[in-house]
């Protein structure tokens, strides 16, 4: 636990107080109430402010961990036969600003995402402020029937993002929220302009991997085929071995690969 806290870059309480004072000043509030979220997040310290703002505080340690993750992901992309397409961030503020801009872009496409508010610096910390969704569950917290109902919507959302020339880069069940009966996408990572075609195939592989343990390989592929062609599924196939070795994905790769090969034969 001590090692995990060291790597994750715990924010000291005096720094939290500085961020809280800055938030109170920016939003003209006499004070703010901060509630920390019980989230297994290695790249920020997430918290809710006054039950209407979702705030991520990003440290230099978080930026370093992101760089290490990026290196590992790019090695995985190379193992799948393509150049690495993930890009790192140099500073905590750059990480915060990227997520703000990525969230703004997907909302402009009509994709549900928390409303972006702003990104700013407090000392050497990056601070991201988004709308807080008070009533939500992640896709992984739903029962199988509910997930099956949302699965085509997930691929339709991806199709919208991909058709606009963008990619998510880190699609997992934890990054798909359900609120008021609708899907919301969060936590897009940074991918290079040159690598976006490969990144979109990787997104598709990641979506299939996220759904397989929840609804099974056959239903996951059926849902994908509502928005993607068999050729696009075949392009995603080459990334499944890479996705399978990620510790934040747990799915039956052999079953999913077998189902894809059957459909694309």
N, C-alpha and C positions, 0 to 999 in steps of 0.2 A: 504494500500500500504506500509506504514512504517513497519507493522508487517511482510508482505511478504518479504520485503527487508532484515529485520533482520534475519528471518529464513533462507533465501537463502544464506546468508553469502557474502555480497557485498565485493568486493576486493577494497581496498583503492588505490587511484591513485599512491602514491609512490611505492606500491607493484607492480602495473602494469608496472611502469617504470623500476623497478628492473628486472622483467621478460623480458621486451623488450630489455634491455641492454644485458641480458644473451643470448637471442636468436640471437641478432646481433653478439655477440662474437662467439657463437657456429657455426653459419653459415657464418662467415667471411663477414659480411655486415657492411657498414659504419653506417647504421641506418636502422630502420624498421618502416614501416607504419602499424599501428594497427587500425582495424575497428571492432567495437563490433557488434555482431549479435543480432537482436531483437528476442530472443528465450526465451520461458517460461521454463527455465531450473533451477531446484532447486538444482542441484548437482554439478554445476560448473559455471564459467563465460566463455562463448565461444567467441572466436574472430578469425578474419582472419588477418594473417600477410603477407603483401606484395602480397596479392592475390594468394599465392601458398601454404600457410601453414594454417591448421586449428588447433587452439590451445585452449585447455581447461585449465583454471586455477582453481585449487581445494583448498578450504580453510578447516580449521579445522571445521568450522561451516557446510560446505557441508558434511563432514564426519559424523558429528553428525546427520544431517538430514537423510543421507543414513541409519544410524543405526536405526533411528526411523521408516523409511519406511520398513526396513528389518524386524523389530519386528512385524509391522502390517501385512506384507505379510505372515510371518510365522504363525501368528494367523489365517489368512485366509486359509492357507494350512491345518492347523489342523482342521478347520471347514469343510474342504472338505474330511476329513477322512484319512489324511496322516500326517506324521511328517513334520515339517518345513524344507525346503531345501534351503532357501536363506541364504547366508553368508554375514556378515558385513566386512567392512574394518576398520583397526585400525588407519590408517594415510592417509593424502591426497596423499602422494606419492604412497602408496599401492593401492589406488583407480586408480591413473593414470597408474601404472604399470599393473594392472589387465586388464584394457581396452586395453592397448597396446598389451598384450599377447593374449587376446581373439581375437582381430582383426587379429593378425598374424596367429592364428590357423585356423580361418575360411577361410582366404585367401589361406592357404596351402591346404585346401579342394577343392579349385576352386570356392569358393563362392565370389561374388563381395563384397568388402568392401574397404573403403579408405586405401591407403597404410600407414602402421604404420611407423613412423619415430623414435621417442624415447619418453621416460618418464624420468623426472629428478626433482630434488628439487631446489627451490629457497627459502632459509629460511625454514619456516614451510609450504610453499605452495607446492602442487604437480602440475606438469606441464606435460600435454600430448600433443604431436605434431603428427599430422596426415596429410596426403595429403588433400588439399582442393579441393572439387568438385565444380567448379564455376557455373555450369549450372545443377541444380537439382530441383526436386519437391518431396515433400513427397507423399506417396500413398494417403493420405487423401485429397490432393490438386487436384487430377485428377478427371475427370468426370467418371461416372459409367461405360461407355463402355470401357474406357481405363483400369480401375481397373479390370473389368471382364477379360480383355485380359491378365493381369499380374497375376491374382489370382492363376492359376495352377503353374506358375513359383515360386510364393511365397511358396507354399507347397512343390514343388520340392526342393527348397533351404532348407527348414526346414528338409526334408527327408535326404538330404545330411549331414546336421549338426547332426541330430539324429543318423544316421547310423554310424557316427564316434564316438558315445558315448558322444557327447556334448549336451548342451542345451543353448538356448538364455536367457530365464528367464525374459525378459521384452519386449515382442513383442507387439508393438503398431503401428498404421499407421504412427506415427511420426518417428518411428525407421526404416522405410523402405523407401529408397530413390529411385527415378528413374532418371537416368542420361544416356544420349546417348542411350535411348531405353532399358536400362537394369536395373535390380533391384540391389540395394546395401543395405546391412544390417548393422546397427550400434547399439552401446550402449548395448551390451550384459552385463548382470549383473552376479553376482557370485553365483553359486549354488554348493551344496556339492556333493562329489563323490557318497555318499550313496543315495542321493535323486534325482539322475539324471533321473531315470525312471519316477518318478512322475513329475519332471520338464518338461520332454518332452511332457507328456500329458497336462500339464499346457500351454506349448507353443502352442500346437494345439488348445486348448480352446481359448487362447488369439488371435490367428490368425483368428479364426472363428468370434470372437467378433469384431475384427478390420474391417473385411470385411462386416459383416451383414448390418451395416447402409449404406454402399457404394454400394452394389450390391444385397442385400437381402439374406435371410437365405437359400433359395433353391440353388441359384447359389454359395453361399459360401460353402455349403456342397458338391455340385457337384465338385467344384474345389479341395476340400480336398480329395475326393475319388479318384482323379487321382494319389495320392501318398500314401494314407493311407487306411487301411482296416476299415470295419465297427466296428470291435472290438476295434481298436485304437480310433475311434471316440467315442465309448461308454466310454472308459477310460477318454477321455477328457471331456465328459458330466458332470462328477462330479465336475469339477472345474469351470463351468460356473457361478454358483451362487456366488462364490468368486470373479471371474473377474467382475461380474456385480456391485459389491459394490465399485470397485475401481473408484475414481473420474476421472481418465484419460481414462476410457472406457465408451462409451455411446452407447448402443445397445439394441435391443428388445430381452431380454433374453428368454421370454416366447415363442416367435416365433422361435428362434433358437433351443431351447430345444425341442419344438414340432417337428421341422423338423428333428432333430437328432433321436428322438424316433421313428419317422415314418420310417426312413431309417434303423435303427438298430433293428426294431421289428422282 
